[in-house]
């Protein structure tokens, strides 16, 4: 196993939603899991840091990135430009490539009734598979990273986008490509990415750093009413 293999395994775990935003990636723990040196693990993490998948702190170590709202917006904009552009400029797909996409769609449909991790991975990997079938392996690798980022964004911002809806939108995109309707396929892809982005729930910015603590320490119930004793002397 080399550093690229380790990096790919981490990206796959993110696509499967098995690594959440902010998860700590300890060098020692990873070296034990992968049966390799910490140097190899560090090389893999440095690759992922350069690709914007993980971040590093001098004192705290390596962590899966936690995208801000502006980073989330930029990631979706980048995906929209790349994926619609790929469709617009690609040559017509031959039968072998269309069959490959249809096999992927069948796997997606089966995953809807099974493991959530596999479902998440396949829904994200569709975009990588499509880029490969459209003939651009370089952009396919770039899309894998952007898809990993948007998967983290969906977890962080509690996406409400339905997996069945995503799968159906993928089916419609492939159908348009098979029919040779490039303009429709491009429009469907733009709508699909927009639907995923619109399903995010932006986090409310805290106006007071003590808001969360104040809410946690608020009285659980109002103090009970205690009447004054009948024998108490009246106040002057």
C-alpha angles and dihedrals in degrees: 000000000000132000093268090055090053092048091050092050090053092049090049090052090052092049088051089051091240093123113054127207110280095023111154116240106201115199094217094048092048093047089054093046094049096036094234141109124285087240090063091047091050090052090053092048091048089053090052092047090054088051092050096247100112136024131210133215120197092226104029104038133223125344138176107256122263105210119219120224091260091050089049091053092048092049093054092045090052092050092049092052094045099044099042090044091052091053094044096053102033124110117243112284119245124230094263092058093045089051090052091053091047091052088053090051091052089053090049091052092049091049091057088075096043145037114007092212093054090046092053092046094050094046090054095040091056089077092051091047090050092052090051091049090049087059105253113112093169092059089042089063091046090050091052089061094045090047090052089052093050089048088056089047091052090052094045096046096039100242116214094197109131119235091220090054091050092050092049091050089052089052091052092050092052091046090054091049091049090052090051092242098140095168091055093045090052092049091047091052092050090050092046094054089044092053091052091049094047090053091065119106108219113221116247111247111240111242092190123038089213094055096100094043092045091053092047094051097043114121111276092220134003116268111266119255111259115194118215116259113263092234095056114120115245117257115259 
